[in-house]
Amino acid sequence: MTIQTHDFPNAAPNAADADSVLDVHPVAGRIGAEIRGVRLGGEVDNATVEAIRAALYRHKVIFFRNQTHLDDAAQEAFAERLGDPLAHPTVPVAAGSRFLLELDSKEGEAASAWHTDITFLPAYPAASILRAITIPPAGGDTLWANAVTAYATLPEPLKALVEQLRAVHTNAFDYAQQRPEATSEQVRRHREVFASTAYETEHPVVRVHPVTGEKLLLLGSFVKSFVGFSREDFARLFGILQDHATKPENTVRWRWSPGDVAIWDNRATQHRAIADFGHQRRTLRRATIAGDVPRGVDGAPSRVLKPEPVAAVEAAA
């Protein structure tokens, strides 16, 4: 099924801000901009940090080339300038770092399903900062999709429907079913590391961005069900919405070079790696910035399902 969308009301939704102090160059029509002339690190001044935040909210994902001076400590120091960093809840941090997650796809594995980082937690990250270390000569690009324009370009009847929906997000999904090409070792590692603690959170499908006030679609591969829907009806509707959110017109693609840094508004985007580089080495390190508990259009917040909240456990005791 193909959704017939209305024209997005802003003729240039990803235009550069003429008042920005940064040298900003939009990359795609709806999402993404390269920022030139900034040296990232813990020493970035306050005015530049605020300008970077403003560019992030405007363009959803921003790119910085040639940041080869960054090491783990400098990346962590810069992350602390943007907010409160947090480590992944189940995957160990990279060796020698305090909270960086290493994405090392030496076996040709990559996060090749569309997702928003760690949405199985109630207050999932507000932003992610990804630094490229080792990049294949060809392949291994990353795609991002704009969750705000995904909502804005829905037909009005679908907007009315999705604003009422709640979705259950989890890290305890069937990895082998989602990735039938996975090796037994990859399936084991997912079960014993990534899903070592099972999390489930019920989020609104349409959340309101706490900074910009924009409505956006909260979807991605951690979604396992819509509340009140059968498995079959969920699968059909989720497929329609997810395909709409990630259609090419709504995305930007970045070709990595070592030293590149991408920062994305994790509340307003989905992303995925393109696993087209075989067994070549692809190594990046990611910092995430703590976020807030989403609220839907009706103001109702997300709620934890698993592990059970302490108050619920105590009440049942």
Secondary structure as the mmCIF struct_conf table of DSSP 4:
data_model
#
loop_
_struct_conf.conf_type_id
_struct_conf.id
_struct_conf.beg_label_comp_id
_struct_conf.beg_label_asym_id
_struct_conf.beg_label_seq_id
_struct_conf.end_label_comp_id
_struct_conf.end_label_asym_id
_struct_conf.end_label_seq_id
HELX_LH_PP_P HELX_LH_PP_P1 THR A 5 PHE A 8
BEND BEND1 PRO A 9 ALA A 11
TURN_TY1_P TURN_TY1_P1 PRO A 13 ASN A 14
HELX_LH_PP_P HELX_LH_PP_P2 ALA A 15 ASP A 17
TURN_TY1_P TURN_TY1_P2 ALA A 18 ASP A 19
BEND BEND2 VAL A 21 LEU A 22
STRN STRN1 ASP A 23 PRO A 26
BEND BEND3 ALA A 28 ILE A 31
STRN STRN2 ALA A 33 ARG A 36
BEND BEND4 GLY A 37 GLY A 37
BEND BEND5 GLY A 41 GLY A 41
TURN_TY1_P TURN_TY1_P3 GLY A 42 GLU A 43
HELX_RH_AL_P HELX_RH_AL_P1 ASN A 46 HIS A 59
BEND BEND6 LYS A 60 LYS A 60
STRN STRN3 VAL A 61 PHE A 64
TURN_TY1_P TURN_TY1_P4 THR A 68 HIS A 69
HELX_RH_AL_P HELX_RH_AL_P2 ASP A 72 LEU A 82
BEND BEND7 GLY A 83 GLY A 83
STRN STRN4 PRO A 85 LEU A 86
BEND BEND8 PRO A 89 VAL A 91
HELX_LH_PP_P HELX_LH_PP_P3 PRO A 92 ALA A 94
TURN_TY1_P TURN_TY1_P5 ALA A 95 GLY A 96
BEND BEND9 ARG A 98 PHE A 99
HELX_LH_PP_P HELX_LH_PP_P4 LEU A 100 LEU A 100
STRN STRN5 LEU A 101 ASP A 104
TURN_TY1_P TURN_TY1_P6 LYS A 106 GLU A 107
BEND BEND10 GLY A 108 GLY A 108
BEND BEND11 ALA A 113 ALA A 113
STRN STRN6 HIS A 115 HIS A 115
TURN_TY1_P TURN_TY1_P7 ASP A 117 PHE A 120
BEND BEND12 LEU A 121 LEU A 121
TURN_TY1_P TURN_TY1_P8 PRO A 122 ALA A 123
BEND BEND13 ALA A 126 ALA A 126
STRN STRN7 ALA A 127 THR A 134
BEND BEND14 PRO A 137 ALA A 138
STRN STRN8 THR A 142 ASN A 146
HELX_RH_AL_P HELX_RH_AL_P3 ALA A 147 ALA A 152
TURN_TY1_P TURN_TY1_P9 THR A 153 THR A 153
BEND BEND15 LEU A 154 LEU A 154
HELX_RH_AL_P HELX_RH_AL_P4 GLU A 156 VAL A 162
TURN_TY1_P TURN_TY1_P10 GLU A 163 GLN A 164
STRN STRN9 ARG A 166 THR A 170
BEND BEND16 ASN A 171 ASN A 171
HELX_RH_AL_P HELX_RH_AL_P5 TYR A 175 GLN A 178
TURN_TY1_P TURN_TY1_P11 PRO A 180 GLU A 181
HELX_RH_AL_P HELX_RH_AL_P6 SER A 184 ARG A 189
HELX_RH_PI_P HELX_RH_PI_P1 HIS A 190 PHE A 194
TURN_TY1_P TURN_TY1_P12 ALA A 195 ALA A 195
BEND BEND17 SER A 196 THR A 197
STRN STRN10 GLU A 200 PRO A 204
BEND BEND18 VAL A 205 VAL A 205
STRN STRN11 VAL A 206 VAL A 208
TURN_TY1_P TURN_TY1_P13 PRO A 210 THR A 212
STRN STRN12 LYS A 215 LEU A 217
BEND BEND19 GLY A 220 GLY A 220
TURN_TY1_P TURN_TY1_P14 SER A 221 PHE A 222
STRN STRN13 VAL A 223 PHE A 226
TURN_TY1_P TURN_TY1_P15 VAL A 227 GLY A 228
HELX_RH_AL_P HELX_RH_AL_P7 ARG A 231 ALA A 245
TURN_TY1_P TURN_TY1_P16 THR A 246 THR A 246
HELX_RH_3T_P HELX_RH_3T_P1 PRO A 248 ASN A 250
STRN STRN14 THR A 251 TRP A 254
TURN_TY1_P TURN_TY1_P17 PRO A 258 GLY A 259
STRN STRN15 VAL A 261 ASP A 265
TURN_TY1_P TURN_TY1_P18 ASN A 266 ARG A 267
BEND BEND20 ALA A 268 ALA A 268
STRN STRN16 THR A 269 ALA A 273
BEND BEND21 PHE A 277 PHE A 277
TURN_TY1_P TURN_TY1_P19 GLY A 278 HIS A 279
STRN STRN17 THR A 283 ILE A 289
STRN STRN18 ARG A 295 GLY A 296
TURN_TY1_P TURN_TY1_P20 VAL A 297 ASP A 298
BEND BEND22 GLY A 299 GLY A 299
HELX_LH_PP_P HELX_LH_PP_P5 ALA A 300 ALA A 300
STRN STRN19 PRO A 301 PRO A 301
HELX_LH_PP_P HELX_LH_PP_P6 SER A 302 SER A 302
STRN STRN20 ARG A 303 LYS A 306
BEND BEND23 PRO A 307 PRO A 307
HELX_LH_PP_P HELX_LH_PP_P7 GLU A 308 PRO A 309
HELX_RH_AL_P HELX_RH_AL_P8 VAL A 310 ALA A 316
#
